[in-house]
């Protein structure tokens, strides 16, 4: 019985990981994690968004004596885009403002974020289509700027 439960746990983890990967847009950058995160923050601010936070996960690990590859989460948003979504489904406030993760994956800098259409599906938002479309376009442009 214990083996069956263990196998079920592995299968659940595998299916969760696969589902998670499908929800994300991932791009590669030729620059370092720090440089890419800087470019992303500058592009977001240049587009009129507010950068609310930068979380350096590797620095957090270092603070407890652990080493890990560079990883930075940049949180930013624009009320003109987010407000219609938040009004349509307040639960989206858990995922907004937007978060983009920049990390080192075996020497390759990657940039990833939850696709807006998956955010819409996650919360079954039945309106705010224009805001989701604008968000998708903005994320694509901003992450392209960060990865160039």
Buried (B, 14 or more C-beta within 10 A) or exposed (E): EEEEEEEEEEEEEEEEEEEEEEBEBEBEBEBEBBBBBBBBBBBBEEEEBEBEEBBBBBEEBEEEEEEEBBBBBBBBBBEEBBBBBBEBBEEBEEBBBBBBBBBBEEEEBBBBBBBBEBBBEBBEBEEBEEBBEBBBEBBBEBBEBBBE
